[in-house]
Amino acid sequence: MKRSNQIFCIIAGVIFLSCSCSRNNPLPFSGFWEGPHPIDCSMNFYIEVAEENDSIYCSGYWTKNGFYEASFVVDSFKFSKDTITFRIPGWGCTYTGLFSKNTIKGGFACIGEPFDTVPLVRNHHIRNYLSFPDKKNTSLIHPVKNPDDGLQVSEEISTKETEFLVKMLTEIRSGTYGRINSFLVAKDNKLICDEYFFGYTAKDPHPIESCTKSITSLLVGIAKDNGLINSTEIPIYQIFPEYNHLKKGLYNEITLKHLLCMNSGYNPQNDELFRSDNRIKFALERGILDKPGSSFRYDGGNTEILGAVIKATSGAFADDYAKKYLFDPLNIKNFDWEIAKQEGYPSMAGSLHLLPRDMIKIGLLILNKGKFYNKQVISEKWINESTAIHTDTHIPGDKYGYQWWRLELESGEKRYKVIWANGWGSQFIYIIPEVNVVIVTTGHNYEFDSWAITEGIKKYLYLLDSNKM
């Protein structure tokens, strides 16, 4: 297949549609049919052929590393004896194939290209990763204790806690909040829920997107605790003396705190930043829009610079520094920070992959003022300072600390203050000190409302309030 440019455009944002036609006889083509990506061996596409009420429905999916990546439109499905055809309008291609047991031998005819042979093989198992949130179909499963990860698991769950979990899990399984891949809850420092959907398990690292920014804040705090950074008020020109322009004009006023608070004054230019060959240089040399400290602008470039601060002050790249001073103390062994790495610098704005159970550990660290159970990993002083409200944001009601969001959720006629790590696609860590709770979600809500799950938590959070039981 030579359609790679077309295909990647489709992955970015195509909506889900189905084809249909009426029929009366059983269809031997029903199920999922797998085909390869033309370039990326980690990806496959799937055509689902389903029957309902004497009609045929066709749907298209992409997977990456076995998990759902995107959906696409399939239409004009036709069959005659053992021959099938269907069209994928976004590719400008029509598939024609000959059915034989568990294979379809055929290929694509695409506009302006020669016929491309692409056999399809039957794969019913993939439906558990694409169509069904939870193949177990259970209302509640007690979390499993894993002696290797150090998390404590609750031996008993209260009636109200059970009610919260049943309500949330029922709605997650029904698709109310889009494609949620995991939902975990720790109450009173013990795990009470550890659930996975769409084929994910506790052993699968998940992209945490912009939650990576909050991890970056922790690393800056550790560097400060270790005496490598004297103050958040230090001007960044003192950290990067090789960049002469930082000593001039408004650049001269930018401090470490401005980077942490997303009010450095830099022009965000996020698309250009992540297309650049040298993110650190680009981030430091961007234009200034206004006086540092005057305006909040959500800007991944600020966080990229913070990664360079770690390297400049410690001599170690941020992922190595994190392993030694954050991940090892939390017994976090399975992480991936290789995506988008440049010359040793990991991307700090959103490239880290973690296990959801390890995300819970990050939340517990914040909840317990820098302690993970009895181990002080980060100073209480830094946790208090970094999660305090430092600025308003562009979203009414939402505040910001040092790469941590601050929210209030109203539930059961009461408002609860929340410290929040927020990643696109429903990668979230909610820390709710008043009820001694940490909630973690991961998802693939790039085609759905990324933040819908927050509304569900808001509805039922009061059930976790011991003072209201």
N, C-alpha and C positions, 0 to 999 in steps of 0.2 A: 504493500500500500504506500502510495506516495502523497498521501493527503495530510501529512503531519501538521502543516500550518493551519489547515482548516480544523483539524481535530482539536488542537490546543485552544483555538478560539472558542470552540464549543464548550470545553471543560470550564472555561472561565465563568460562564454564567447562563447556561441554557436552562430553560424551564422544563418541567416534566409534562409530557403529553402522551396520549396513547392512540393507536389506530384501532379501528373496530370494523367488523363486517359480520353479517348474520350467517348462520349455518345450522344444520340439523343433525349431522352425523359426528361421531367422536373424532377427535383430531389427533393424529399420531405425533404432531409437532409440538404439543403442549410442553411447557417447561422452559428452562433456561439453556441458552446456547452460547457458548464461549468462543470468542475470537481474540487474536493478539493485537497489541498496539504495533504500529509499523516501525517504531524506533525504540521505545522504552520497554524493556523486558519486564519491568516491575508492574506494568499496567496491562489490563485486559478489558475488552468490552463484552457486554452481554445483551442478548436480545431475549426478552421474556415473551413467550406466547402463552396466553391464558384464555380459558373459556369461561363465560358466565352468561347465563340466561340465553343460550343459543347464539351468543356473539363471541367474536374473537377479539382479544385486546393484546396489543403489542407495546412493549416498553423497552427503552434502551438505557443502559447503565455503563459507567466506567468504574473500574476498581484500580486501586494502587496498593501494592503489597497485600492484596487479598481483601482489602476493605473498600467500602463505598467511597468514590471520589466525586462523581457527578452523574446527572441523568441527561438523556437527550431524546429528541423526537424521532419516532418511527411511524411511518404511515404507509398506505397503499399495500397492505399485506394481501397477497393472493396465493392460492394453492390449487393445484390440479393433479390428482393422483399423488405421485411422490415428488412433485416439483413445487417449490415455493419461491416467491419473490416478495421483496419489501423494499421500501425506499427510506433513506435517511436524508431528509431535505437539507439539513445543515451541512452535510458533506457534499451535496450534489451528486449522490451515488445511489444506484439501485443494485440490490443483491439478488442473484439468481442461483438457486442451488437444488441439488438432487438429494432427497432424503434416503438414508440407508441405515436402519437401526439407530445407533447412537451418534451418527455423524451426518453432517450435511456437506456434500462436496459441491463447492461452487465458488463464487467470488463477486467482486464489485465491478460494475461499469460506472465510471465517474466521468463527468464532463471534462473533455479535453485530455483524457488519459487513457492508456491502453487497459484492457481487461486485467484485473488484478485477482489472482487466485487466492482465496481465503477460506479454508475449510472451517466449519463450526463443529464443536463437540458438545454433547449434552453434559450439563453440570447442574444437577438438581440441588446439590449441597449448598451452592452459593446463595440460595434464597434466604438462608439464615443470616447472611451478611447484608442483604439488599432489601428484603421485603418485610421481615419480621423483626420487631424490636427485641423480642426475647423469646427464644424457642422453648424455654422452660415453662412459660405460661403459669408462673406461680405468683401469688400475691405478695409474699415476703419470704426472704431467705436470710437466716442468721449469718452474719459475717464470719469468715473463716480466719482462725488464728494462724499467723505465719511467723514462726519463731525466728526466721531469718531477717525480717524487716523491722522488728522491734516495736511494732504497734501493739498496744493493749486492746483487747476486744472485750466488750461488755458481756457479762454472763447473763444479764437480765435486762429486758427492755420493758419499760412501763407501758401502761395502757395508752396514755396520750402519745408517747413516742411511737408506739405501734400504729396508732391512728394517723399520725403525720406521715409515716413511711408508706402505709397502705394507700393513702390518698395521693401522695406524690408519685409512687411507682405505678399506680393504676393509670394516672394521666400521662406519665412518660411512655408507658407501653401502648397507650391509645394514640400516640403521636401528637398530643396537645402541644408539646414544646419542640416539635420538629425531630431531628435526628440526634437524640441524646445518647452518647456512647457509654457513659458511666455516671453513677450517682452514688456518692459516699457521704456519710454523716458521722461525725465524732461528737459525742456528748459527754461532758465531764471527763475529757481526755481519753475516752475509750470509743472505739469504733462500734457503731450500732447498725451501720448499713454499708454494704460493699457490693453494689449491683452493676452489671455490665450488660450491654445491649448490642444488637447488630453484629454479633460474632466476636466482639471484644472480650478479653479476659483480663484478670488481674496481672497477667504477665506481659501485656502489650503496652509498650511505651506509647504515649500519645503526644502530638504537638500541643504545646500549651500557649502558643501564640504570644500575645502581649503580657501574659503572666510572667514572661521572661523579664520584663521591665522591673517587676517587683522583686524578683530574684536579684537583679542588678543592684537595687537599693540595699538589699541585705549585704551584698559584697562590699559596697562602699562603707557600710557601717562596720563591717569586720575590719576593713583596712584602717578605719578611724580608731577602732578599739585597739588595733595592733600598733598604733602610733605612727602610721605611715601618712596619715592626713591629720593636720592639726585642727582644721576648722572647716565647716561647710562654707564659710565666708571667704575662703581663699580665692583670689581671682584666677581664672584658668590660664592666663598668660604666664603665671608662675609655674604651672605644671607643664606647659608646652612652650618653653622659651624659644624653640626653633621656629615657631610661627610668629614672625615679627608683627604681622597685622593685628594680633590680639592685644598689643600694647597701645593701639590707636583708637580714637573715637569711642563709639559705644561698645566696641569689643572689649575695651579696657575695663568695662564695668561688669562683665559677665563673671559670675562666681559659680562655684560648685553647687551651691544651693539653688541657683537659677536653673541649672541643668536638671537637678532633682525634681524641681517644682514645675517643670515645663513652662517656665516664663522667662527664658533666656533672651527673647527678642529675635532669635534666629528665624529666618524664613523656612518653614518646614521642608518643602520640596521632597516629600517622601519617595515619590516615584523615581525622581532623578537620583536620589541618594542610593537606592538599592539597584540602580542600573550602573552606578559608577564603578570604576576599577579600584578605587581606593576610598572606601566609605569614610574613614577617619579624616582624611585630608579634605574630602568634599564637605563633611559635616562641619569642620572647623572653619572652612573658608567661605561658607554661604553668606549671603547678604543678611543685614540686620533690618528688621521691619520697624522696631520701636525700642524704646528704652528698656533694658533688662529689668525684670521685676514688675513691669506694668501690665502685661497681658498674658493670659494662659493660652498656649497653642499646643495641642497634642502633637508631639514631634518625636519620631523615632530617632532622629539625628542626635537629639540630646542624650539619649540612652546609649547610642553608639560611642559618643564622646566619653561617657562614664566608663565604658569598657576600656577605653584607652587610658583613662585615669588610673584604673586598676593596674594596667601594665606599666605605666610611667612611675607609679609610686612603689609597686611591689616587685617589679621585674618579671612577673608571671602573667601570662595571658589569663583572662577571666575564667575560662573553663578549668584551667589547672588550679587557679586560686580557689575556685568554688569547690573543687574536689577535696582539697586539703582542709579547708576551713569551714565548709558548710555541708557538703554532701557526705563526706566520711563521718563526721560527728552525728549526722542524722541517719547513718546506715543506708544512704542512697547509693546503690551500686549500679543500677541500670538506667543510664541516661545517655542522650545523644545530642551533642551540640556542634555537629560537623556541618550541618546544612548552612550554606551561605558563608562559610568561613573564608576569610581573606588574609593571606600572609600570616596565618596563626591567630588572627583576631576573630573570635566567634561573633556572630551577630547578636547584639544584646536586646534588640527591639522586639524579637519574636521568633527565634529559631530553636529554642530548647525543646527537647522531648523528654517527658518524665512519665513514670507510672503514676496513675491517680492516687494510689496509696501513699506515694512519696509527696504528692501535692498536699495531702492531708497533713503530713509532717510539717510542711512549711506553714500551714495554717496554725497548727498547734504551737509552733515556735513563736508566732505572733501572739496567739492567745495567752501564752504563758510568759510573756515579757522576755523573750530570748532564751527560755529554757526548753529543752526537749526532755520531758520527764525530769530527771534530777541533774541534767547536764546543762550548764550555762554555755550556750553556743555564741550568742551575741549579747551585748550589754543591754540591760533594761533601759538605760538612758537612751540608746539609739532606737530601740523599738518605740519608746514613747515619742521621741522627736520625729521619727520618720513616718509614723502613722497618724500624727496630729494633723489637723486641718491647717494648711498653709496658704491656700488660694482657692478662689472660686474657679469654676470651669465654664466651658461653653454650653454645658447642659444644665438647665435650671434645677436647682436642688442638689446637684452633685458637687462635691468638694474634692480637693486633691491634697495629698501629702507629698512624701518623697517617693514618687513612682507607685504610690498606693492611692486608690480611690476611696472616698468616704461617702457613704450613703446613709439614709434613714429609710427603713421599711416599716410601713404601718400595717400591723396585723392584730386582729382582735382588739381594736380600739386602743392600741398602744404602739408607740414608735420605738423602734430598736435601732441603735447605732451600729453600723456595719463597716468593717475594714475589708476592702475588696480588691483582689487581683483580678483583672478583667482582660480576657483574651477573646478575640474575634472567633466566632463559630461555636460559642458556648463553653469556652475553657475558662472556668471561674473557680476562685477560692473565696468563700465568704467566711469571715471571722466575726462572730457575734458575741462579744464578751459578756453581755448582760445575761445570756442564757447558757454561757459556757459551751458554745457550739461552733464547730467548723463544718462547712458543707463544701464539697467539691463536685463539680460537674465537668465532663468533657463532652464534645459533640462534633457534629459535622453540619453545622447550621450556617453554611456559607450561602445556601439557597433559600434560607428560611430566616425568621426573626431570631437573630443571635441571642437576644436578651429576654426571650419569652419565658425561660425557666425562672427568671427572677420574679416574675408575676406569680408563678405557682408557689415559690418559697414564701413570698409575701402573704399569700392567702392563708397558709397553714403554719407559719412560723410560731404563732402564739401557742400551738400545741406542745412546743418544746420548752415553754416557760414554766419552770417548776413552781414559781410563785403564783401561777394562775391555775394550777392543777387542784 
